[in-house]
């Protein structure tokens, strides 16, 4: 019998010990997987809801969005870095202590469900009490509100960032052999949770429970997570899992991703991914629409692809192939170049795709999927490689990546997009991986030293493909001959057409046309005044027609516009724009309309509100809600009238709009649009006097009379007013589908979140 035909007792014992250690490791990793799955879910929901709550209190503007997202990311970076130091300092403590610290961080995060909404409301009231009006200037208000938002959100975001190093420290004490790749284990679970959080919040929870209800539910889940972690540390589980104290020996590195290059790539990948996310919104909005589901779809696809790449890396880890071999790293870096430019192909208007949201989602998947999958593979690989399970090094590496994520949107919004546009901004962003692939593709590492090899063929091919994509695709705006395109930090604006057939598009979405309805929006509330009006405010400039009509009354006219490029195109739509803008009584302010009113002490005889279409547009509810009307009401003079245009939509939504207005003003009248669609709603604190078409026409100054009939359809002002007055509708018939308790409020924007309602309605 061969001496090797049976196992020795020593070999059997070793195999048994290895199996026991594997079982211990799995028992350790499973609860942490569950913790970070739920933590990722909650974190994404917090980010979405906090952003919306901050916008409602301080304005729907690019700087405010940047402030909230930057505070969120900065907190993650600070928490990751600080907790890494803490985990190393307490490395000799029992793992149960670190688990308790982790549970404490999750408990603190859970309290945000109650603290953040109340603190943001209190902050707005505090700024108003301090007199942060127009005398502070827009910059001063941004500074004050940004400091407040940072003070409110930062502690919770720091706790979120601290969870990775604290959990890694605990894993190192409980299952050291698994700790070398513990970051990627937690990262995959976290990204999967974030994906589920995006889908649940964007498509289900907010519609069912509103923003505050969703936040309360999420905080409860976070508290349950913290309680489970605390129970794990206090029970026998953490004490029973021991003995695996020798970390696995790191595998020797055999490619160019080593040393400082790891941190450089982590920083660049974070910056590139987040900068591109902003560009993707502009590229794909023409095909997805400007509803919240469009943005949720982009984010969900981004996270799904990132999770897929991270999961693939974890499969390689389990198979003992956690590193890239030879020139694989430079090949991966080089491929990021053409992958980053795929949105130019998917966003080309000639690209064949089905119509509707499904076709838009297909474009997004093709455009961003490969890059996100590659970055999802690369990020956990690099952090694992840099840290080898050391919580401090992992915290620092993750913080470097997050710092890139902070800078990315700022660079894209305020530098690249305004100066270069989407196409060249994407190209500039992919230059870094292309250059790294070319530079490092000719190198490999032998015995820790870089040596040169042959020509970087793959990198050259990647550069060639990138150039081919750049110069063979066509931007969406090119589909409009003779168009004028302006870009700024908020949007890409396109104006095109001739004569009366002119169009205004914001991120590819049509906003308005040259229609007499927009003239009536101004003339109707001004003509119903029982004394000569002195001033009017137009919220949402658009083509400038309502603003221009207000000026024809010879009064002070102010228009507020969110997108900075739109006022620059006023002259494209109206030949007399230059002359009008030189009038001392003409004022155009670039700001969020609601934020402008919050900061202002001015009052007006008429406030003309025409939110951007469609009524389902993301953020539009903030100009239809009861809270908005309460702000606007305080800026009307005693006999002042607010005109709200509702273009149409789902009857329940129209009823909610009208109910919100009726709940805020004691007197409301509704008139159908002169072209057979939409409603003019007039609201006032005093009775709106009955008047005939002839009486209204008689109140028009000569210039206003000419302006009203400039585009018809009637020949005289009296006939023009008659077209609207004969379509008066009792407000009760509009609101009957929605009782007063269902008036639209900031917390329940039923116009924006309607998916479940539509599905259940069909059932």
Secondary structure, DSSP 4 states (H G I P E B T S, - for coil): --TTSS--HHHHHHHHHHHHHHHHHHHHHHHHHHHHHHHHHHHHHHHHHHHHHHHHHH-S-HHHHHHHHHHHHHHHHHHHHHHHHHHHHTTTS-HHHHHHHHHHHHHHHHHHHHHHHHHHHHHHHHHHHTT-STTTHHHHHHHHHHHHHHHHHHHHHHHHHHHHHHHHHHHHHH-HHHHTTHHHHHHHHHHHHHHHHHHHIIIIIHHHHHHHHHHHHHHHHHHHHHHHHHHHHHSHHHHHS----SPPPPPPPBSS--THHHHHHHHHHHHHHHHHHHHHHHHHHHHH-SBHHHHHHHHHHHHHHHHHHHHHHHHHHHTT--S-BTTHHHHHHHHHHHHHTHHHHHT-TTS---SSHHHHHHHHHHHHHHHHHHHHHHHHHHHHHHHTT-HHHHHHHHHHHHHHHHHHHHHIIIIIHHHHHHHHHHHHHHHHHHHHHHHHTTEEEETTEEEE-S--HHHHHHHHHHHHHHHH---GGGGSTT-EEEE-SS-EEEEEEETTEEEEEETTEEEEES-HHHHHHHHHHHHT-SS---EEEEE--TTSHHHHHHHTTTSEEEEEESSTTGGGGHHHH-TTHHHHHTSTTEEEEES-HHHHHHH----EEEEEE-PPSSTTBTTGGGGTSHHHHHHHHTTEEEEEEEEEEE----HHHHHHHHHHHHHH-SEEEEEE-TTSS-EEEEEESS------HHHHHHTS-HHHHHHHTTT-SSSSHHHHHHHHHTTEE-HHHHHTTS-GGG--BTTB-TTT--HHHHHHHH-
